[in-house]
């Protein structure tokens, strides 16, 4: 992924902030899951618990989809 960016620097030239295009921010937001609603986050947490505890009854066979 290539992200266009502009750095905002202080008086000494040290980077303090970065400006990126909104389109790139949306891609990052999606990759990190920041765009998920509370219900989706809860479902992912439940899925993680099921996976970590080995609860195979929570899984759906791909052939049934």
N, C-alpha and C positions, 0 to 999 in steps of 0.2 A: 504494500500500500504506500503510495506516495502522497504526502500531505504538504500542501503549500502552507508556508507560515511566515509571519513577520515577528521579529523579536522587539520588545520594548525594553530599553536599557536605562539604567540610572546614570547619574552624572559621571560615574567612573567607568561606564561602559559594561557593567555587569548586567546580564539578562535578568529581568524581573517578571515579565509577562510575555505571553505568546498570543498572537492573533491568528486564527485559522478560519478558512471559509466555512460557512454554515453547513454546506454539503458534506465537508470532511468531518465536521463535528457530529453530524447525524450518523455517519458511518461508525465513528468511534462509539457513540452513544448506543447504537444497536449491538456492536460487538461486545460491549461491556454489560449489556442487559439493562442499561439505565432507562430504556424505553418501555420496560415491562410494567404492567399494572400490578397491583397488590395481589390479585387472584393468581396471576401467572407465577409470581414469585413464590407464593404459598405452595402451589402445585409443584414447583421445582424443588422446594425444600422437602416436601413429602416424598417426592421421587428419590431424592438423595438419601433420606432416612431408610426408605424401602431397599434401595440398592446396598447401603452400608450394612443393613441388618440381614440381608439375604432373603428378603420377603419376595419370593418368586411368584406368589399369588397376585401381586400387584402388577406384574408384567402382562402385556397383551401379545399374543402370538401374531407375528407379522402376517401370516396367512389369513387371519381373521379380519384384517383391515381391508 
